[in-house]
């Protein structure tokens, strides 16, 4: 019971002082000021692009692949390792000649697909340039 009375007194005290507080409103340029601060934070914390594998790393990968291929296919009697021979004769048994015989595609469909694929590649190159400019600036 004593605790409830204490809680009621605190509640009455809080209600009294909350009613006396004036209602605060943000300034007219509040949003503009906040967005300006966000913009300055974004420009100061711009991410620097660093590739996962550096140019030296790619050079070492390429050099090691060339070295392995050079030693593997060297025309000497002593090889470091030999590659197994793979028999591709099963390709002769596969017949794909009648696979697309039942499909009819109109010329307008082909033109539309070519047009959209062209636009797709243009869009890729445009977006790549856009994001590279955005990262570098």
Secondary structure, DSSP 8 states (H G I E B T S, - for coil): -HHHHHHHHHHHHHHHHHHHS------TTHHHHHHHHHHHHHHHT------SS-HHHHHHHHHHHHHHHHHHS-SSS--S--------GGGGT---TTTTTT----HHHHHHHHHHHHHHHHHHHHHHHHHHHHHH-
